[in-house]
Amino acid sequence: MHFLLRATPLWITAAVVCAGAQVQQPFKLSEDAGVAKLLNANVDAAINSILKDFKSPGGAGVAVVQKSREDGWMVETKGYGVAKVDGTKVTSETLFGIGSNSKLFDILATGLLISNESLSPRISWDTKIASFVPEWGLMDSVASSESTIVDVMSHRTGLPRHDFILQHGTVADVIGRLRYLKPSTGFRELWQYNNHMYSLLSYFPPLLAGVPFETYVNKFILAPLGMDATTYYSKAAEESGHLADGFGRDGVNQTEDVFGQGQVRAYPFWAPNEGKPGHVISGAGGVISNANDMATWLQTLLDDGRNPIDGGTVIPAEVIRRVSSGVTVASPVAQFPEGSPMVYGGGQSRGTYRGFEFIEHGGSVQGFKSQITRIPSQNFGVAVLSNDEAFGFEIVEAIKFRIIDAVLNLQVIDWTERFKSLVVAGFKGRIVPTPRPTNPTLPSFSFNDLAGTYQHPGYGSLHLCLVAPGDITEPASKPCRQLMDDFRHLPLDSHLPTLLANWNGFGVSHVALTHFEHNLFNATGLFVIPTGNTSDSKPWVQAETHPGFVGEFAVEGKLGVGLRGSWGAGAGVESPKGESVKERAEVWFEKSA
């Protein structure tokens, strides 16, 4: 789950690979393969080469498991590359944020509640959310009344991502604000990834069983499986000494080298959790884990919910099968000729790779990427965890495919080159924002009048301060004086009229509106990141801007600003249409002061 202003998935990445497959013979270990050689010297060399090819400052934790009739479970876990800025190496104990791979724990906890015959009232996969969650509601009245557990788990409510409301409040608060968010499609029309629905699912254990979500998952899933290193609490992970640093690259000249390292920086942990349950992000992306525990997790999933040590049922098989079965079409076409279209169940995607059906999900939070994949017909699974923000997705995918090719005795494809080529093509094909006109029409309102506090019932307050150009009158309010100080460190043109606001979100600390033409402003999301080094006076700043992210001011009853280009509806879904700015806005903030 990224919380930068981009339309690509945040905590998700349920990797999309696709059709044109050739049927392969079932995998059999060669006689001289022995046991515990799934990660052999050739695979080790390939993984290290992948990290080198992407010039990764970080590393990867890898778990590979396979069950055979003769030898039982073969399990290997290893670490590659660098875990921390002090040079500590990745081991199988190194902890990573797994992002949206957390969603499977969330929906399986829901499945345990559904399977609990002593629960009163009972719920089922088809139970309507409105029937038992008082805070629930959506702007679309049909979706509000008819959405079931299956609908919310499979992302078909019609609500786009709207990730930026996750900046504050409890889980109940977030659920209560969903009714104020514009939908982007009709109910059950399209798959639209939405993290809030997994925050909603995490509300079920406290609501129905009187147990905090994190406590419930630990008691009924993690502890019975002996996954003792896995936690929702960053404080516990840090105190273990095994938590990896999430690495970023500062000041890279991508024109010279798209894969340059620049100055390597470590992010502060993306969602600090001091140990109090009920965190709004826990269900959607809060799990922290390592290769050792991911190996146990893969074995459990492949063995229909049974404990790999004693064979006892931890999660009913029918629950795992239900969430792993496709409900919505996540990707209708193949990205690569070896794969297939992808369908989505609950926290799991399903497709084929070179004739083998696989079930998987990806994860992305700031500084960490993950991919957890299993091929049930081969009793085989692989998990890859990365701490490279810039190219962690490409790294985990390339490592995953390289291991699958090796273990299934397939001709090895150069996935590194494929993903590098996609990165380069994306950089060359990026859309450059249109330059501001030389003599732009000024807004219908003075820039000073546009400054002030704006409200949205779902998103909260947006306090815009006029911070540029530099000859403006010094603002009287203390928050605006602070923002003017912040502005001096931001990569924004001080000659252009600019309104700046704090945005207390994940991966976004400020939003800037820079005048373009008449009442239209270009919007930029900025993240000012603490360096952790008091001798470094220059802050680390990341800026996300693209042509589609804009703000437009208008009087619609009251003065307001409509934002569009940030709600994350997915490919092929347009922003709202309408005659007025308010109708065209994805989010409409109305001035209150």
C-alpha positions in Angstrom: 0.0 0.0 0.0 1.7 3.2 -1.1 0.4 6.4 0.1 2.1 8.6 -2.5 0.0 10.5 -5.0 0.1 7.9 -7.7 -2.5 5.7 -9.4 -0.5 2.5 -9.1 -1.5 0.1 -6.3 -0.2 0.6 -2.7 -0.4 -2.2 -0.6 -1.4 -4.5 -3.4 0.3 -5.8 -6.3 -1.4 -9.0 -6.8 1.0 -9.6 -9.7 -0.5 -9.7 -13.2 0.9 -12.4 -15.5 -1.0 -13.9 -18.3 -2.0 -16.3 -21.1 -0.5 -18.2 -24.0 0.6 -21.1 -21.7 2.1 -24.5 -22.7 1.1 -27.4 -20.5 4.1 -28.7 -18.6 4.7 -32.2 -17.2 4.4 -32.4 -13.4 7.6 -31.6 -11.6 9.7 -34.4 -10.3 12.9 -34.0 -8.4 15.8 -35.6 -10.3 17.6 -38.4 -8.5 20.7 -36.4 -7.7 18.7 -33.3 -6.6 18.6 -34.5 -3.0 16.7 -32.6 -0.4 16.9 -29.0 0.7 18.3 -27.8 -2.6 15.5 -25.7 -3.8 17.8 -22.7 -3.2 20.9 -24.1 -4.8 24.1 -22.3 -5.8 22.7 -21.4 -9.2 19.6 -19.8 -7.7 21.6 -18.1 -5.0 23.8 -16.6 -7.7 20.8 -15.5 -9.7 19.2 -13.8 -6.7 22.4 -11.9 -6.0 22.6 -10.9 -9.6 19.1 -9.6 -9.6 19.9 -7.4 -6.6 23.0 -6.2 -8.4 21.2 -5.5 -11.7 18.7 -3.2 -10.0 21.5 -1.6 -8.0 19.6 -2.4 -4.9 20.9 -0.9 -1.6 18.8 -3.5 0.2 18.2 -7.2 0.0 15.7 -10.0 0.1 14.3 -12.6 2.4 13.3 -15.8 0.6 11.3 -18.8 1.7 10.7 -21.8 -0.6 8.7 -24.9 0.4 7.7 -28.1 -1.4 6.0 -31.3 -0.2 6.8 -34.7 -1.7 5.4 -38.1 -0.9 8.9 -39.5 -0.3 10.6 -36.8 1.8 7.7 -34.7 3.2 8.3 -31.0 3.5 11.4 -29.5 2.0 11.8 -26.1 3.4 14.5 -23.5 2.8 14.8 -19.9 4.0 17.7 -17.5 3.2 18.6 -13.9 3.3 20.4 -12.0 0.6 21.9 -8.5 0.5 21.7 -5.7 3.1 19.1 -5.3 5.8 20.1 -2.0 7.5 22.1 1.1 6.8 24.8 -0.1 9.2 25.5 -2.9 6.7 23.8 -5.7 8.6 23.0 -8.5 6.2 19.6 -10.0 5.6 19.0 -13.4 7.2 16.0 -15.7 7.4 15.1 -13.9 10.7 15.1 -10.4 9.2 11.7 -8.7 9.5 10.0 -6.9 6.6 6.6 -5.2 6.2 4.6 -7.5 4.0 2.0 -4.8 3.0 -1.1 -6.2 1.4 -0.1 -9.8 2.0 -1.6 -8.9 5.4 -5.1 -9.0 3.8 -5.1 -12.8 3.7 -4.7 -12.9 7.5 -7.6 -10.4 7.7 -10.1 -12.3 5.5 -9.1 -15.7 7.1 -9.9 -14.2 10.5 -13.3 -13.4 9.0 -13.6 -17.0 7.8 -12.9 -18.2 11.3 -15.7 -16.0 12.6 -18.0 -17.4 9.9 -17.0 -21.0 10.9 -17.6 -20.3 14.6 -20.9 -22.0 15.4 -21.1 -20.5 18.9 -21.0 -17.0 17.5 -24.3 -15.1 17.9 -25.5 -13.7 15.7 -24.0 -16.0 13.1 -22.6 -14.5 9.9 -22.0 -16.1 6.5 -20.0 -15.0 3.4 -23.3 -13.6 2.0 -24.2 -11.7 5.1 -24.9 -8.0 4.2 -22.6 -5.6 6.0 -25.5 -3.2 6.7 -27.1 -5.9 8.8 -24.5 -5.9 11.5 -22.0 -3.0 11.2 -23.7 0.2 12.6 -21.1 2.5 11.1 -21.3 1.2 7.6 -22.7 3.1 4.7 -21.7 4.1 1.1 -22.8 7.0 -1.1 -24.3 4.5 -3.6 -27.5 3.4 -1.8 -27.6 0.0 -3.6 -24.0 -0.8 -2.7 -24.7 0.5 0.9 -27.6 -1.9 1.4 -26.5 -4.9 -0.6 -22.8 -5.2 -0.1 -21.9 -8.6 1.4 -18.7 -10.0 2.9 -17.8 -11.5 -0.5 -18.4 -8.1 -2.2 -16.0 -6.2 0.2 -13.3 -8.9 0.2 -13.3 -9.0 -3.7 -13.2 -5.3 -4.3 -16.5 -4.9 -6.1 -18.4 -2.3 -4.2 -17.9 0.5 -6.8 -15.7 2.5 -4.4 -12.2 3.4 -5.7 -9.1 3.5 -3.4 -9.6 6.9 -1.7 -6.4 6.0 0.2 -5.9 9.5 1.6 -8.7 9.4 4.1 -6.5 6.8 6.0 -4.6 9.7 7.6 -6.3 9.7 10.9 -8.9 8.1 13.2 -9.9 4.7 14.4 -11.2 1.8 12.3 -14.8 2.8 13.3 -14.1 6.4 12.2 -12.8 5.3 8.8 -15.9 3.1 8.2 -18.2 6.0 9.2 -16.5 8.3 6.6 -16.9 5.9 3.7 -20.5 7.1 3.1 -19.1 10.5 2.0 -16.8 9.2 -0.7 -17.8 9.3 -4.4 -18.0 5.9 -6.1 -16.4 5.5 -9.5 -18.4 2.6 -10.9 -21.7 0.9 -10.2 -22.0 -1.8 -7.6 -20.4 -5.1 -8.7 -19.4 -3.6 -12.1 -15.6 -3.7 -11.8 -12.7 -4.9 -9.6 -11.4 -1.8 -7.8 -8.8 -2.3 -5.2 -9.8 -0.7 -1.9 -7.8 -0.9 1.4 -10.7 0.5 3.4 -12.7 -2.8 2.9 -10.0 -4.7 4.7 -10.0 -2.1 7.5 -13.7 -2.9 7.6 -13.0 -6.6 7.8 -10.6 -6.0 10.7 -13.5 -4.5 12.6 -15.4 -7.8 12.8 -13.4 -9.5 15.6 -14.0 -6.7 18.1 -17.6 -6.2 16.9 -18.6 -9.8 16.9 -16.3 -11.6 19.3 -15.2 -8.7 21.6 -11.5 -9.3 20.8 -9.2 -6.8 19.2 -8.3 -7.7 15.6 -4.6 -8.1 16.2 -5.2 -10.2 19.3 -7.7 -12.4 17.4 -5.2 -13.1 14.6 -2.4 -13.9 17.0 -4.5 -16.1 19.2 -6.2 -18.2 16.4 -3.6 -18.1 13.6 -0.1 -17.0 14.5 0.3 -18.6 17.9 -1.1 -22.0 16.9 1.3 -22.1 13.9 4.3 -21.0 15.9 4.7 -17.8 13.8 6.2 -16.1 16.8 8.3 -13.5 14.9 5.2 -12.2 13.0 3.7 -9.1 14.5 1.5 -6.1 13.9 3.5 -3.9 16.2 6.5 -2.1 14.8 7.8 -1.4 18.3 8.1 -5.1 19.0 9.8 -5.7 15.6 12.3 -2.9 16.3 13.0 -4.2 19.8 13.8 -7.7 18.4 16.7 -6.2 16.6 15.7 -7.9 13.3 13.6 -5.2 11.6 15.0 -4.2 8.3 15.4 -0.6 7.2 13.2 0.3 4.2 15.7 1.8 1.7 15.0 4.8 -0.5 17.2 6.6 -3.1 17.5 10.3 -2.8 18.7 12.7 -5.6 18.9 10.1 -8.4 19.5 11.6 -11.9 17.3 9.2 -13.7 18.1 10.8 -17.1 21.7 9.5 -16.6 20.7 6.2 -14.9 17.2 5.1 -14.2 18.5 2.6 -11.7 20.9 4.9 -9.9 21.3 4.8 -6.2 21.8 8.5 -5.5 22.1 8.9 -1.7 20.8 5.9 0.1 18.4 6.7 2.8 16.4 4.7 5.4 12.7 5.5 5.8 11.3 5.8 9.3 8.9 2.8 9.7 5.9 3.6 7.5 3.1 3.1 10.1 4.5 3.3 13.7 2.5 1.1 16.1 3.6 1.1 19.7 1.7 -2.0 20.6 -1.9 -0.8 20.9 -4.4 -2.9 19.0 -7.0 -1.4 16.7 -4.7 0.3 14.2 -6.5 1.5 11.1 -3.9 -0.1 8.8 -3.5 -3.5 10.5 -6.1 -5.4 8.4 -5.1 -4.0 5.1 -1.3 -3.9 5.4 0.0 -4.1 9.0 1.8 -7.4 9.2 5.6 -7.6 9.8 7.2 -11.0 9.2 10.3 -12.9 8.0 11.3 -15.7 5.7 11.1 -18.3 8.4 7.5 -17.5 9.3 6.5 -17.2 5.7 7.7 -20.7 5.1 5.3 -21.9 7.8 2.6 -19.8 6.3 3.1 -21.3 2.8 3.0 -24.8 4.2 -0.2 -24.1 6.0 -1.9 -22.7 2.9 -0.7 -25.5 0.7 -1.9 -28.1 3.3 -5.4 -26.6 3.5 -5.0 -24.9 6.8 -3.2 -27.7 8.7 -0.3 -27.1 11.0 2.8 -28.3 9.3 4.2 -29.7 12.5 1.3 -31.7 14.0 -1.2 -31.7 11.2 -3.9 -30.2 13.3 -6.4 -27.9 11.6 -5.8 -24.2 12.3 -7.9 -22.7 9.5 -10.8 -24.8 8.0 -10.0 -26.0 4.5 -13.2 -24.6 3.1 -12.3 -21.1 4.3 -8.9 -21.2 2.5 -10.6 -22.5 -0.6 -13.3 -19.8 -0.5 -11.0 -16.9 -0.3 -8.7 -18.4 -3.0 -11.5 -18.8 -5.5 -12.0 -16.1 -8.1 -14.9 -13.7 -7.7 -13.9 -10.7 -9.7 -11.7 -10.2 -12.8 -8.7 -8.3 -11.6 -6.9 -8.2 -15.0 -8.8 -9.3 -18.1 -5.7 -9.6 -20.3 -2.2 -11.1 -20.0 0.8 -8.9 -19.2 3.2 -11.6 -20.4 2.7 -14.4 -22.9 3.5 -17.1 -20.2 0.6 -16.1 -18.0 -3.1 -15.6 -18.0 -5.9 -13.2 -17.0 -6.2 -12.9 -13.2 -9.2 -13.3 -11.0 -9.5 -12.2 -7.4 -11.1 -13.8 -4.4 -10.3 -12.5 -0.9 -6.7 -11.3 -0.4 -5.7 -13.8 -3.1 -5.3 -13.6 -6.9 -5.5 -16.7 -9.2 -4.0 -17.3 -12.6 -1.6 -19.5 -14.6 2.1 -19.4 -15.3 3.3 -21.6 -18.2 0.5 -24.0 -17.6 0.7 -24.2 -13.8 -2.1 -22.6 -11.8 -0.9 -20.3 -9.1 -2.4 -18.4 -6.2 -0.7 -15.3 -4.9 -0.8 -11.7 -3.6 1.7 -8.9 -3.6 2.3 -6.3 -1.0 3.7 -2.8 -1.1 4.2 -0.3 1.8 6.8 2.4 2.0 10.2 0.8 1.9 9.0 -2.8 1.7 7.6 -5.1 -1.1 6.5 -8.7 -0.9 5.2 -11.5 -3.1 3.8 -14.8 -1.7 2.9 -17.4 -4.3 1.9 -21.0 -4.2 1.3 -23.6 -7.0 -1.0 -26.1 -5.4 -0.6 -28.9 -8.1 3.1 -29.0 -7.3 2.7 -28.6 -3.5 5.1 -25.7 -4.0 5.3 -22.2 -2.6 7.7 -19.2 -2.6 7.7 -16.0 -0.6 10.0 -13.1 -1.4 10.4 -10.0 0.8 12.3 -6.8 -0.2 13.3 -3.6 1.5 14.0 -1.7 -1.7 11.3 1.0 -2.2 12.3 2.1 -5.8 12.4 -1.3 -7.5 11.3 -3.8 -4.8 8.3 -4.8 -6.9 10.5 -5.7 -9.9 13.0 -7.5 -7.6 10.5 -9.7 -5.8 8.8 -10.6 -9.1 12.1 -11.4 -10.9 13.3 -13.5 -7.9 9.9 -15.3 -7.7 9.9 -16.2 -11.4 13.6 -17.3 -11.3 12.9 -19.7 -8.5 9.7 -21.1 -10.1 11.5 -21.7 -13.3 14.3 -23.5 -11.5 12.1 -25.6 -9.2 9.7 -26.6 -11.9 12.5 -27.5 -14.4 11.4 -24.9 -16.9 13.6 -23.1 -19.3 14.8 -20.0 -17.4 13.4 -16.7 -18.7 15.4 -13.5 -18.2 12.9 -11.8 -16.0 15.4 -9.3 -14.8 15.8 -7.9 -18.3 12.0 -7.9 -18.9 11.3 -5.9 -15.8 14.2 -3.5 -16.4 13.0 -2.9 -19.9 9.5 -2.1 -18.5 11.0 0.4 -16.1 13.1 2.1 -18.8 10.1 2.2 -21.2 7.9 3.7 -18.5 10.5 6.4 -17.7 10.9 7.3 -21.4 7.1 7.3 -22.0 6.2 9.3 -18.9 3.9 12.2 -19.5 5.5 15.5 -18.8 3.2 18.2 -17.3 2.2 21.0 -19.6 4.2 24.1 -18.9 2.3 27.0 -17.3 1.3 29.6 -20.0 3.5 32.6 -20.3 0.6 35.0 -19.5 -1.9 32.8 -17.6 -5.3 34.1 -16.8 -5.5 34.8 -13.1 -8.1 33.1 -10.9 -11.6 34.6 -10.4 -10.5 35.2 -6.8 -7.4 36.8 -5.2 -4.8 34.3 -4.1 -5.2 35.5 -0.6 -8.9 34.7 -0.7 -8.2 31.2 -1.8 -6.1 30.6 1.3 -8.0 29.2 4.3 -9.5 26.1 5.8 -11.5 23.7 3.6 -13.6 20.8 4.8 -14.7 17.4 3.4 -16.7 15.1 5.6 -14.7 12.1 4.6 -11.2 13.5 4.1 -11.2 16.1 6.9 -9.6 19.5 6.9 -7.3 21.0 4.4 -5.7 24.3 5.6 -4.2 26.1 2.5 -1.6 28.8 3.2 -0.3 31.1 0.5 3.4 30.5 0.6 4.6 31.9 -2.8 5.6 34.0 -4.5 8.2 35.3 -2.1 7.0 38.9 -1.9 3.6 38.1 -0.3 2.7 39.5 3.0 3.9 37.4 5.9 0.9 35.3 7.1 -0.2 36.0 10.6 -1.1 32.4 11.7 1.5 30.3 13.3 0.7 27.2 11.1 1.2 29.3 7.9 4.5 30.7 9.2 5.7 27.1 9.7 4.5 26.2 6.2 6.5 29.1 4.7 9.6 27.7 6.5 8.8 24.3 5.1 8.3 25.7 1.6 11.9 26.8 1.4 13.0 23.2 1.5 10.6 21.9 -1.0 11.3 21.3 -4.8 8.7 23.9 -5.9 9.1 27.1 -7.9 9.1 30.0 -5.5 8.0 32.4 -8.4 4.7 30.7 -9.0 1.6 31.4 -6.8 1.4 28.4 -4.5 -1.0 27.2 -1.8 0.5 24.7 0.6 -1.2 22.5 3.2 0.0 19.9 5.7 -1.4 16.4 4.9 -1.0 14.0 7.8 -1.0 10.8 5.8 1.1 7.8 5.0 3.8 8.8 2.6 2.4 12.4 2.2 3.3 15.2 4.5 2.2 18.2 2.3 0.0 19.0 -0.7 0.9 21.9 -2.9 -1.4 23.6 -5.3 0.5 25.7 -7.9 -1.3 28.1 -10.2 -1.6 27.0 -13.8 -4.4 28.8 -15.6 -7.5 30.7 -14.4 -9.0 28.7 -11.5 -6.9 25.5 -12.3 -4.0 24.6 -10.1 -1.5 21.7 -10.5 -1.3 19.6 -7.4 1.8 17.9 -6.0 2.0 15.5 -3.1 5.2 15.9 -1.1 6.8 13.8 1.6 9.3 15.5 3.9 11.1 12.6 5.5 13.1 12.9 8.8 16.7 12.1 8.1 17.5 11.0 11.6 20.8 12.9 11.4 20.8 16.3 13.1 23.9 17.3 11.2 22.1 17.0 7.9 20.3 20.3 7.5 18.8 19.4 4.1 15.6 17.3 4.5 14.9 14.4 2.3 11.9 15.3 0.1 10.0 13.1 -2.3 7.6 14.8 -4.7 4.9 13.1 -6.7 3.3 15.1 -9.5 1.5 14.0 -12.6 -0.6 15.8 -15.2 -3.9 14.3 -14.0 -3.6 15.5 -10.4 -5.2 19.0 -10.3 -7.2 21.3 -8.1 -9.9 23.6 -9.4 -11.6 26.4 -7.4 -15.2 27.5 -7.8 -18.1 28.9 -6.0 -20.8 26.2 -5.6 -22.9 27.7 -2.9 -19.6 28.4 -1.1 -16.1 28.7 -2.4 -14.5 25.3 -2.7 -11.8 23.3 -4.4 -12.3 20.1 -6.4 -9.4 17.6 -6.5 -9.2 15.0 -9.2 -6.5 12.5 -10.3 -5.9 11.0 -6.8 -8.7 8.7 -5.9 -7.1 5.6 -7.5 -10.0 4.1 -9.4 -7.8 1.9 -11.6 -7.1 1.6 -15.3 -9.9 2.6 -17.6 -12.0 4.3 -15.0 -12.4 8.0 -15.6 -12.9 10.9 -13.1 -16.5 12.0 -12.7 -18.1 14.0 -15.4 -20.3 17.1 -15.0 -21.0 20.7 -15.9 -19.8 22.1 -12.6 -16.5 21.8 -10.8 -18.1 20.1 -7.9 -19.7 17.5 -10.2 -16.3 16.9 -11.9 -14.4 16.6 -8.7 -13.4 13.3 -7.2 -13.2 15.1 -3.8 -14.8 18.5 -3.1 -13.5 20.5 -0.2 -15.6 23.5 0.8 -14.1 26.5 2.4 -15.2 27.0 6.0 -12.8 29.7 7.2 
